[in-house]
Amino acid sequence: MSARLSAPDRTHALERRAHPVVRVLALRGVVVLWELVTRTGWVPALFLPSPSGVVEMLASGELLVHVATSLRRLLLGFGLGALLGVSVGLAVGFFSLAEAVGTPLIAATFPIPKIALLPLLILWVGIGEASKVAVITLGVFFPMAINTYTGVRNADPLLIRAAVSFGAGRFSLIRKVMLPSALPMIFAGLKLGAGTALLLLVAAEMIAANAGIGFLVLHAQNLMETTKLMVGIVLLSFLGIVSHWLLVRLERLAIPWKA
C-alpha cells in the first residue's frame, strides 16, 4: 500500500495541477480581450487584425508551404546543433586535452552574433538551405556545449569513484555516470536552444529565402498586410509553446527523479 502524502505534498500536487488550468484561462482571457478590442473599433484592423481573421487565414491552407519549409529547417538545424553540442560538451568536460583546446575556442566564438555569420555562411555553402540550417546549428550548438560541459563537471565525485572502483572504463563511465548526471543541464540547454533556433530561423528567412515564416512576416510587413503579419507572429508563438511542451514532457520521461 502506498504511503499517504503529507499536507505540504498534497498542496504542492494541487498547485501543479492548477498551473496548466491557470495558463489556459489566462490565454483565453487575452484572446477574448483582443477580439473585443478589434470588434469595438478601439484599434483599427489595419494595425491589429482580429483573432477570428487570423484563425480564418490559418485554416485556409495558404500557409502550409511556409510552415513546412520552416519546420524542415528548424528540425534539421536544431537536431544537428544539439547532437554536436552534447558530443563536444561531453568530450570537453571529460578529457583534459579536449578541455584545453575546446574551452578557449568556445569562449572566443560564443559571443559572436550568429546571424552576423550568415553572409559568410552564404559565401561558403551557398544561398540555399545549407546556410540557413548552418546558422541555426551554430545558435543551438553553443548553449548545448556549455550546458553539457557544466553538467559533466558537476557530476558527483562519489559516483565517479564508485564506478571506477567497480572497473568501469572511460566510455562506460561517460554513458552510465557522466551523461545521466548532465541530463538536467542538457535539457536546460535544449530549452534555451529551441528559443535561439526560432530567432535565427526568422532572421535567416528574412535575409535570404523565398519561403518560410520569416519570409512571410517580412513580405507581409512590406505590403502592410497586417493579418498575414499577425499570422506569422502567432505561428512563431505556437511553435515556441509546442517545443517547450515537448521538451518538458521528454525531460520528465528521461529524468523521472527530477519531476
Backbone bond lengths (Angstrom), bond angles and torsions (degrees), N, CA, C in turn:
res aa  C-N    CA-C-N  psi(-1)  N-CA   C-N-CA  omega(-1)  CA-C   N-CA-C  phi
1 M - - - 1.471 - - 1.523 109.33 -
2 S 1.327 116.20 134.69 1.465 119.66 -177.22 1.513 110.66 -75.54
3 A 1.314 116.25 146.26 1.461 121.03 179.92 1.525 110.19 -71.07
4 R 1.331 114.94 147.95 1.463 119.42 178.92 1.520 110.42 -74.29
5 L 1.317 115.03 146.90 1.464 119.50 177.26 1.515 109.89 -74.71
6 S 1.322 115.63 143.27 1.458 119.77 174.34 1.517 109.89 -72.71
7 A 1.331 116.21 168.32 1.473 120.52 -178.41 1.524 112.14 -59.50
8 P 1.362 120.18 -45.09 1.472 118.92 177.84 1.528 112.40 -62.71
9 D 1.362 116.41 -37.80 1.464 119.07 179.26 1.520 111.21 -65.51
10 R 1.351 116.59 -40.62 1.469 119.68 178.17 1.515 110.59 -63.68
11 T 1.320 116.99 -41.48 1.472 120.62 178.78 1.520 110.43 -62.52
12 H 1.354 115.96 -42.91 1.468 119.56 179.91 1.526 110.86 -64.40
13 A 1.330 116.86 -41.01 1.470 120.42 179.39 1.523 111.11 -63.87
14 L 1.345 116.91 -41.95 1.469 120.28 178.45 1.521 111.19 -64.28
15 E 1.345 116.35 -39.51 1.465 119.65 179.35 1.528 110.55 -64.21
16 R 1.338 117.12 -39.51 1.460 120.10 -179.80 1.521 110.71 -66.36
17 R 1.353 117.29 -35.42 1.463 119.56 177.63 1.525 110.47 -70.79
18 A 1.320 116.95 -32.44 1.464 120.71 -175.96 1.515 112.53 -75.86
19 H 1.338 117.64 -27.83 1.462 120.62 -175.77 1.522 113.31 -57.29
20 P 1.352 120.63 -47.35 1.471 119.18 178.19 1.519 113.14 -61.00
21 V 1.342 117.14 -37.47 1.465 120.83 179.10 1.520 110.32 -63.82
22 V 1.329 116.37 -43.14 1.466 120.58 179.48 1.522 110.45 -63.09
23 R 1.338 116.81 -41.25 1.467 119.93 -179.79 1.527 111.14 -64.49
24 V 1.346 116.50 -42.28 1.468 119.99 179.69 1.522 110.54 -64.42
25 L 1.339 117.19 -43.43 1.465 120.48 179.58 1.528 111.27 -64.04
26 A 1.333 116.15 -39.62 1.468 119.47 179.00 1.531 110.46 -64.54
27 L 1.341 116.82 -41.63 1.467 120.50 179.42 1.527 110.59 -64.53
28 R 1.326 117.06 -42.98 1.467 120.24 177.95 1.528 111.26 -63.11
29 G 1.330 116.08 -39.08 1.459 119.62 178.25 1.517 112.36 -61.68
30 V 1.348 116.49 -40.66 1.459 120.66 178.57 1.524 110.47 -64.09
31 V 1.356 116.89 -43.13 1.462 120.71 -179.13 1.534 110.57 -64.92
32 V 1.338 117.08 -42.79 1.467 120.40 179.45 1.526 110.46 -63.30
33 L 1.330 117.03 -43.94 1.463 120.67 178.15 1.523 111.06 -62.72
34 W 1.321 117.20 -40.93 1.464 122.35 176.89 1.531 110.72 -60.00
35 E 1.328 117.40 -44.92 1.462 121.35 179.75 1.524 110.95 -64.20
36 L 1.336 117.05 -41.92 1.465 120.63 179.93 1.522 111.03 -63.72
37 V 1.322 117.02 -42.14 1.466 120.99 -179.07 1.518 111.03 -61.52
38 T 1.356 116.69 -41.10 1.463 119.48 -178.59 1.528 112.29 -78.15
39 R 1.341 117.55 -36.97 1.465 120.20 -178.51 1.528 111.68 -68.55
40 T 1.320 117.58 -35.80 1.466 120.57 -178.51 1.517 112.95 -79.69
41 G 1.342 116.76 -9.28 1.453 119.89 177.90 1.513 114.61 83.31
42 W 1.328 117.53 11.74 1.463 119.11 177.93 1.530 110.66 -62.40
43 V 1.337 115.29 -35.62 1.462 120.75 177.31 1.521 107.58 -123.01
44 P 1.330 119.68 125.19 1.477 121.12 179.57 1.526 111.62 -59.79
45 A 1.340 116.08 148.11 1.465 121.40 -178.79 1.523 112.22 -62.30
46 L 1.348 117.02 -24.48 1.457 119.91 178.32 1.520 111.51 -62.05
47 F 1.340 116.09 -34.93 1.460 120.95 -177.11 1.524 112.72 -93.04
48 L 1.334 117.58 -29.72 1.461 120.90 -179.06 1.524 109.55 -147.95
49 P 1.345 118.30 98.08 1.465 120.11 178.59 1.525 111.13 -67.83
50 S 1.310 116.05 156.50 1.465 120.57 -177.63 1.527 110.61 -75.66
51 P 1.340 117.88 154.59 1.467 120.64 176.18 1.523 112.96 -58.70
52 S 1.347 116.87 -34.94 1.463 119.59 180.00 1.530 110.74 -64.12
53 G 1.341 117.10 -39.15 1.461 120.33 177.04 1.519 112.00 -65.64
54 V 1.321 116.17 -38.09 1.466 120.42 177.77 1.522 110.51 -65.20
55 V 1.342 116.59 -43.17 1.469 120.79 -179.74 1.524 110.83 -64.61
56 E 1.334 116.99 -39.36 1.471 120.22 178.95 1.527 111.25 -61.66
57 M 1.328 116.60 -40.49 1.456 118.91 179.57 1.524 110.87 -71.78
58 L 1.332 117.32 -35.76 1.454 120.17 177.03 1.526 111.12 -62.40
59 A 1.351 116.06 -37.39 1.462 120.92 -177.43 1.527 113.19 -81.93
60 S 1.329 117.41 -7.19 1.466 119.84 -174.38 1.528 112.98 -75.17
61 G 1.320 118.26 -18.39 1.459 121.45 -177.92 1.518 113.62 85.25
62 E 1.335 116.82 -1.75 1.465 121.24 -178.98 1.526 112.14 -66.59
63 L 1.330 116.85 -23.99 1.456 121.19 -170.83 1.525 113.75 -97.45
64 L 1.323 117.54 0.61 1.458 120.25 -173.50 1.528 112.07 -59.92
65 V 1.325 117.50 -40.87 1.464 120.55 -179.27 1.528 110.57 -62.99
66 H 1.346 116.64 -45.12 1.467 120.42 -179.81 1.529 110.97 -63.77
67 V 1.332 117.24 -44.70 1.467 120.87 -178.11 1.529 110.29 -65.86
68 A 1.333 117.29 -44.65 1.465 120.41 -179.70 1.526 111.46 -62.84
69 T 1.329 117.47 -40.65 1.469 121.43 179.48 1.525 110.66 -64.55
70 S 1.326 116.85 -45.48 1.470 120.15 -179.59 1.528 111.51 -66.44
71 L 1.326 117.41 -40.19 1.468 120.46 179.89 1.529 110.97 -63.29
72 R 1.320 116.92 -40.18 1.459 120.03 179.00 1.523 110.58 -61.97
73 R 1.321 116.89 -46.87 1.466 120.19 179.09 1.527 111.17 -64.64
74 L 1.323 115.87 -41.10 1.465 120.93 -176.39 1.525 111.26 -66.17
75 L 1.324 117.29 -48.18 1.464 120.81 -177.19 1.525 111.26 -66.44
76 L 1.323 116.81 -40.95 1.465 119.76 -179.48 1.532 110.99 -67.01
77 G 1.332 116.79 -47.22 1.463 119.88 179.91 1.520 112.40 -65.74
78 F 1.330 116.54 -41.62 1.467 120.28 -179.82 1.523 110.48 -66.23
79 G 1.336 117.04 -43.85 1.458 119.89 -179.75 1.515 112.90 -62.98
80 L 1.339 116.79 -45.23 1.461 120.58 179.14 1.532 111.30 -64.68
81 G 1.341 116.68 -44.15 1.457 120.07 -179.73 1.516 112.44 -63.54
82 A 1.345 116.88 -41.05 1.464 120.59 -179.87 1.526 110.75 -66.61
83 L 1.340 116.61 -43.67 1.459 120.13 -179.23 1.525 111.57 -63.88
84 L 1.331 116.30 -46.50 1.465 119.86 179.27 1.531 111.30 -65.89
85 G 1.334 116.18 -40.94 1.463 119.73 -178.49 1.519 112.59 -63.87
86 V 1.336 117.00 -44.14 1.466 120.41 179.06 1.526 110.26 -65.40
87 S 1.324 117.86 -42.51 1.472 121.18 -179.63 1.522 111.15 -62.27
88 V 1.343 116.37 -47.94 1.467 119.89 -179.53 1.531 110.77 -67.33
89 G 1.340 117.44 -40.37 1.460 120.42 179.10 1.522 112.44 -61.99
90 L 1.333 117.15 -41.19 1.464 120.47 176.73 1.520 111.27 -64.10
91 A 1.341 116.14 -44.44 1.463 119.85 -178.88 1.530 111.63 -64.69
92 V 1.328 116.27 -45.72 1.467 120.35 -178.44 1.530 110.92 -67.67
93 G 1.327 116.94 -34.52 1.455 119.74 -179.88 1.511 114.15 -76.35
94 F 1.335 117.37 -23.77 1.468 120.01 -173.66 1.523 112.93 -103.22
95 F 1.339 117.12 -42.35 1.468 120.79 -175.67 1.524 110.36 -97.50
96 S 1.323 116.79 128.54 1.471 121.16 -175.65 1.529 111.55 -65.65
97 L 1.339 117.60 -37.68 1.468 119.64 179.36 1.525 110.64 -65.68
98 A 1.345 116.63 -42.97 1.466 120.15 177.54 1.520 110.59 -63.36
99 E 1.317 117.84 -36.47 1.473 120.70 177.90 1.521 110.83 -65.96
100 A 1.329 116.76 -41.79 1.466 120.41 -178.89 1.522 111.59 -64.46
101 V 1.341 116.70 -34.46 1.466 120.43 -179.07 1.527 111.38 -87.13
102 G 1.342 116.21 -43.68 1.462 120.71 -171.22 1.512 115.35 -76.74
103 T 1.341 118.02 -37.03 1.465 120.89 -175.60 1.525 112.61 -59.68
104 P 1.343 119.85 -50.10 1.474 118.43 178.60 1.521 113.23 -65.52
105 L 1.341 117.70 -33.88 1.462 119.99 178.59 1.526 111.17 -65.50
106 I 1.327 116.41 -44.17 1.469 120.17 178.91 1.524 110.14 -65.65
107 A 1.336 116.85 -42.40 1.467 120.63 179.74 1.529 111.42 -62.90
108 A 1.338 117.11 -32.99 1.462 120.68 -177.80 1.522 112.55 -79.16
109 T 1.328 117.31 -33.30 1.469 120.56 -174.39 1.527 113.98 -98.23
110 F 1.318 117.83 -20.44 1.462 120.02 -177.49 1.536 113.06 -61.05
111 P 1.356 120.32 -41.36 1.481 118.90 -177.22 1.527 114.78 -69.45
112 I 1.330 118.90 -12.20 1.469 120.43 -178.25 1.530 109.19 -69.27
113 P 1.346 118.87 126.10 1.479 119.37 175.69 1.523 109.94 -60.71
114 K 1.320 116.04 123.98 1.471 119.38 -172.43 1.530 112.06 -66.62
115 I 1.328 117.71 -31.02 1.470 119.79 -179.72 1.523 109.92 -68.92
116 A 1.355 117.46 -24.22 1.463 120.09 176.85 1.522 111.80 -68.63
117 L 1.343 116.25 -18.86 1.460 120.34 179.11 1.527 112.29 -85.77
118 L 1.333 117.13 -8.97 1.466 119.70 -175.87 1.533 112.83 -59.28
119 P 1.356 120.54 -45.46 1.473 118.60 177.02 1.523 113.19 -58.07
120 L 1.334 115.93 -38.19 1.462 119.59 178.14 1.527 110.82 -67.78
121 L 1.333 116.95 -40.10 1.459 120.76 178.33 1.530 111.18 -65.26
122 I 1.335 116.15 -35.81 1.476 119.67 177.11 1.520 110.20 -63.63
123 L 1.362 117.03 -39.18 1.469 120.14 176.99 1.519 111.54 -65.43
124 W 1.345 116.02 -37.38 1.463 120.21 -176.04 1.525 112.84 -76.63
125 V 1.346 116.85 -47.87 1.474 119.78 -170.98 1.521 112.96 -116.49
126 G 1.338 118.22 0.63 1.452 120.53 177.83 1.513 112.66 99.43
127 I 1.337 115.08 171.43 1.458 120.92 -174.32 1.532 112.19 -89.14
128 G 1.330 117.40 1.26 1.458 121.29 -176.62 1.521 113.00 -79.98
129 E 1.330 115.05 -148.12 1.461 121.12 -173.99 1.527 112.75 -68.41
130 A 1.323 116.72 -31.98 1.466 120.01 -172.83 1.527 112.22 -59.81
131 S 1.329 118.21 -40.56 1.468 120.62 -178.37 1.524 111.56 -67.24
132 K 1.323 117.01 -37.49 1.473 120.34 179.74 1.521 110.87 -70.36
133 V 1.328 116.49 -42.97 1.466 119.89 177.23 1.521 110.59 -64.46
134 A 1.339 116.60 -38.04 1.464 120.66 -178.12 1.527 111.65 -65.07
135 V 1.330 118.10 -41.24 1.460 119.46 -178.51 1.533 110.59 -69.58
136 I 1.341 117.91 -34.87 1.471 120.72 175.03 1.529 109.90 -66.84
137 T 1.332 116.38 -42.16 1.465 120.92 178.71 1.523 111.07 -58.83
138 L 1.328 116.90 -43.78 1.470 120.39 178.85 1.527 111.38 -63.81
139 G 1.340 116.33 -40.58 1.458 119.75 -179.48 1.516 112.76 -65.24
140 V 1.320 117.67 -33.88 1.471 121.51 179.95 1.524 110.90 -83.01
141 F 1.327 116.94 -31.85 1.468 121.35 -174.81 1.523 112.42 -57.87
142 F 1.331 117.53 -46.94 1.463 119.82 -170.89 1.529 113.23 -67.46
143 P 1.339 121.24 -48.96 1.469 118.30 176.46 1.522 112.41 -62.01
144 M 1.343 117.50 -33.86 1.459 119.88 178.80 1.526 110.89 -67.80
145 A 1.330 117.37 -45.07 1.469 120.71 -179.23 1.527 111.01 -64.74
146 I 1.323 116.93 -44.65 1.468 120.50 -177.65 1.523 110.83 -67.49
147 N 1.330 117.72 -43.83 1.456 120.06 -179.67 1.531 112.00 -67.63
148 T 1.340 116.77 -39.60 1.463 119.52 178.02 1.523 110.72 -64.72
149 Y 1.311 116.45 -43.27 1.475 120.90 177.51 1.533 110.46 -58.57
150 T 1.325 116.67 -45.98 1.465 120.57 179.89 1.532 111.11 -62.95
151 G 1.337 116.93 -41.47 1.461 119.97 178.79 1.520 112.30 -64.37
152 V 1.333 117.55 -39.47 1.468 121.11 178.95 1.529 110.72 -67.16
153 R 1.322 116.64 -42.42 1.469 119.83 -178.68 1.522 112.64 -68.80
154 N 1.334 116.78 -22.72 1.463 120.70 -179.96 1.525 112.65 -95.49
155 A 1.326 117.63 10.48 1.468 120.78 177.50 1.533 110.05 -61.94
156 D 1.316 115.74 146.49 1.471 121.82 -177.71 1.529 109.97 -64.18
157 P 1.350 118.50 119.74 1.476 120.23 179.61 1.524 113.00 -61.47
158 L 1.343 117.48 -30.49 1.468 120.00 179.39 1.531 110.92 -64.25
159 L 1.348 116.12 -40.36 1.460 119.59 178.22 1.529 111.02 -65.74
160 I 1.331 116.03 -38.57 1.466 119.91 179.71 1.526 110.00 -64.81
161 R 1.356 116.61 -45.78 1.463 119.71 -179.80 1.526 111.29 -64.88
162 A 1.337 116.36 -38.06 1.464 119.43 179.21 1.525 110.71 -64.65
163 A 1.351 116.66 -42.23 1.469 119.75 179.43 1.527 110.85 -65.11
164 V 1.335 117.23 -40.70 1.467 120.45 179.51 1.526 110.62 -66.21
165 S 1.330 116.36 -39.23 1.473 119.28 -179.45 1.517 112.03 -66.22
166 F 1.340 117.31 -25.04 1.468 121.08 176.77 1.533 112.40 -89.55
167 G 1.317 116.61 7.53 1.458 120.76 173.21 1.512 115.38 89.56
168 A 1.329 118.49 19.52 1.467 120.78 -179.61 1.527 109.79 -70.50
169 G 1.333 116.26 133.45 1.458 120.93 175.67 1.516 111.26 -80.61
170 R 1.336 115.94 -177.26 1.464 120.00 -175.59 1.527 112.11 -62.32
171 F 1.309 116.36 -50.42 1.463 119.35 -176.31 1.523 111.89 -72.04
172 S 1.320 116.16 -31.74 1.465 119.43 174.34 1.524 110.29 -67.21
173 L 1.325 116.53 -37.26 1.463 121.10 177.50 1.531 111.04 -65.17
174 I 1.333 116.63 -40.39 1.464 120.58 177.71 1.516 110.84 -64.47
175 R 1.349 115.88 -45.99 1.467 120.40 -174.21 1.523 112.79 -71.60
176 K 1.343 116.97 -37.34 1.459 119.93 -171.91 1.525 114.30 -99.20
177 V 1.327 117.64 -19.12 1.476 120.02 -177.47 1.524 111.41 -121.41
178 M 1.324 116.86 -55.71 1.470 120.19 -173.14 1.529 112.14 -65.64
179 L 1.333 115.69 -49.99 1.460 119.18 -176.82 1.527 112.42 -63.61
180 P 1.350 119.93 -47.54 1.473 118.41 176.23 1.531 113.41 -60.78
181 S 1.341 116.79 -36.43 1.471 119.61 178.98 1.523 111.60 -66.79
182 A 1.339 116.31 -31.27 1.469 120.53 -177.30 1.522 113.13 -87.10
183 L 1.343 118.50 -6.93 1.463 120.53 -174.81 1.532 114.27 -56.24
184 P 1.346 120.18 -44.18 1.480 117.98 178.14 1.528 113.12 -57.72
185 M 1.334 116.66 -42.36 1.460 119.79 178.48 1.525 111.23 -70.40
186 I 1.332 117.53 -33.50 1.465 120.67 178.24 1.521 110.22 -63.89
187 F 1.324 117.28 -42.95 1.465 119.63 179.65 1.529 111.26 -70.25
188 A 1.325 117.38 -32.32 1.468 118.91 172.95 1.526 110.18 -62.60
189 G 1.331 116.31 -39.87 1.460 120.03 176.77 1.518 112.33 -66.94
190 L 1.334 117.63 -36.79 1.461 120.80 177.17 1.527 111.40 -62.40
191 K 1.325 117.03 -42.34 1.471 119.87 179.76 1.525 110.66 -66.18
192 L 1.317 116.35 -41.46 1.463 119.75 177.28 1.520 110.77 -66.61
193 G 1.331 116.29 -41.12 1.457 120.87 179.83 1.514 113.09 -65.76
194 A 1.351 117.34 -32.94 1.465 120.27 179.25 1.523 110.79 -63.92
195 G 1.329 116.99 -43.25 1.466 119.71 177.20 1.515 112.23 -66.30
196 T 1.330 116.62 -41.28 1.466 120.69 177.69 1.524 111.08 -62.58
197 A 1.336 116.31 -39.18 1.468 120.43 179.99 1.521 111.18 -62.79
198 L 1.328 117.49 -40.60 1.473 120.59 178.45 1.525 111.04 -64.52
199 L 1.325 116.75 -42.98 1.471 120.22 179.38 1.528 111.07 -61.13
200 L 1.320 116.54 -46.43 1.464 120.16 -178.09 1.521 111.62 -70.75
201 L 1.333 117.03 -32.83 1.466 120.47 176.65 1.519 110.84 -58.81
202 V 1.337 115.94 -49.52 1.464 120.39 -178.56 1.527 110.31 -63.81
203 A 1.323 116.68 -44.98 1.472 119.92 -179.30 1.525 111.08 -61.98
204 A 1.339 117.86 -43.45 1.459 121.18 -179.17 1.527 111.13 -66.06
205 E 1.329 117.10 -39.23 1.465 120.18 -179.19 1.523 111.98 -73.17
206 M 1.317 117.46 -20.33 1.456 119.80 175.91 1.523 112.14 -79.56
207 I 1.332 116.57 -23.94 1.466 120.24 -175.44 1.526 111.67 -91.40
208 A 1.313 117.25 -45.03 1.463 118.91 -172.97 1.521 110.27 -147.17
209 A 1.340 116.19 78.16 1.466 119.93 179.20 1.520 109.21 -159.71
210 N 1.329 115.23 157.15 1.467 120.35 173.79 1.524 111.51 -120.85
211 A 1.342 116.36 10.09 1.455 122.12 176.20 1.523 108.26 -160.93
212 G 1.317 115.87 158.27 1.455 120.84 -178.63 1.517 111.17 121.73
213 I 1.323 115.93 165.30 1.465 120.44 -177.11 1.522 111.21 -66.19
214 G 1.336 117.59 -40.38 1.461 120.17 177.50 1.515 112.02 -62.51
215 F 1.328 117.11 -41.43 1.467 121.23 175.61 1.528 110.35 -62.36
216 L 1.328 117.16 -41.75 1.468 121.51 178.74 1.525 111.31 -60.08
217 V 1.334 116.36 -44.90 1.467 120.87 -179.06 1.524 110.51 -64.15
218 L 1.331 117.54 -45.43 1.465 120.79 -179.49 1.525 111.07 -65.15
219 H 1.336 116.75 -43.69 1.470 121.13 -179.85 1.528 110.38 -63.70
220 A 1.326 117.18 -42.16 1.470 120.66 179.01 1.524 111.22 -66.02
221 Q 1.320 116.84 -36.71 1.471 120.35 178.25 1.524 110.52 -64.73
222 N 1.333 117.17 -42.84 1.468 120.67 -178.66 1.526 111.96 -64.55
223 L 1.343 117.06 -33.30 1.463 121.55 -178.54 1.529 112.72 -96.69
224 M 1.336 116.91 3.55 1.475 122.52 -178.44 1.534 111.82 57.05
225 E 1.329 116.27 36.45 1.467 121.10 175.09 1.526 107.68 -92.25
226 T 1.327 115.55 85.66 1.459 119.79 -170.18 1.528 112.93 -68.62
227 T 1.331 117.49 -26.24 1.466 118.78 177.90 1.522 110.24 -66.29
228 K 1.338 116.45 -46.22 1.470 119.73 176.93 1.530 110.94 -63.79
229 L 1.310 116.25 -37.52 1.460 120.36 178.47 1.526 110.22 -61.57
230 M 1.336 116.25 -44.96 1.458 120.30 179.12 1.517 111.24 -67.58
231 V 1.331 117.35 -35.46 1.464 120.61 176.70 1.531 110.18 -60.56
232 G 1.326 117.10 -44.02 1.459 120.23 177.96 1.516 112.20 -60.76
233 I 1.329 116.62 -41.64 1.467 120.72 179.14 1.524 110.53 -65.60
234 V 1.344 116.77 -42.59 1.467 120.76 178.71 1.527 110.98 -63.17
235 L 1.336 116.87 -40.35 1.463 120.60 178.20 1.527 111.25 -62.32
236 L 1.319 116.99 -42.78 1.464 120.13 178.75 1.519 111.42 -64.91
237 S 1.333 116.26 -40.92 1.460 120.39 177.00 1.532 110.62 -62.18
238 F 1.334 115.96 -42.08 1.464 120.75 179.81 1.529 110.71 -63.79
239 L 1.338 116.92 -42.67 1.462 120.00 177.90 1.532 111.18 -62.17
240 G 1.333 116.42 -38.28 1.461 119.57 177.18 1.520 112.50 -64.35
241 I 1.344 116.85 -42.24 1.466 120.81 179.23 1.523 110.85 -65.32
242 V 1.339 116.33 -45.27 1.469 120.50 -178.09 1.532 110.82 -64.55
243 S 1.330 117.42 -43.65 1.466 119.86 -179.50 1.522 111.02 -63.42
244 H 1.330 117.13 -41.44 1.466 120.01 178.39 1.523 110.57 -64.45
245 W 1.343 117.36 -43.98 1.463 121.78 -179.90 1.529 110.56 -61.32
246 L 1.323 117.37 -44.35 1.462 120.71 -179.52 1.531 111.41 -64.70
247 L 1.332 116.78 -41.48 1.464 119.79 -179.28 1.522 111.40 -68.36
248 V 1.331 117.74 -36.86 1.471 120.59 177.08 1.526 110.21 -64.09
249 R 1.352 117.19 -44.27 1.465 120.27 178.96 1.532 110.65 -64.22
250 L 1.330 116.68 -42.26 1.464 120.49 179.04 1.527 111.18 -64.80
251 E 1.330 116.52 -36.80 1.461 120.48 178.07 1.523 110.98 -64.37
252 R 1.319 117.24 -40.78 1.465 120.32 178.52 1.522 112.30 -64.76
253 L 1.343 116.31 -33.47 1.463 119.38 177.25 1.529 111.58 -73.91
254 A 1.331 116.19 -39.92 1.469 120.17 -176.67 1.516 112.74 -79.05
255 I 1.344 116.92 -30.77 1.466 121.02 -177.85 1.534 108.28 -126.37
256 P 1.326 119.24 70.41 1.473 120.14 -176.97 1.514 113.81 -63.70
257 W 1.345 117.51 -26.98 1.457 119.25 -179.73 1.515 113.24 -72.50
258 K 1.345 116.95 -15.67 1.471 120.65 -179.80 1.520 111.78 -91.31
259 A 1.368 118.01 -20.33 1.467 121.92 -175.50 1.520 111.05 -68.10
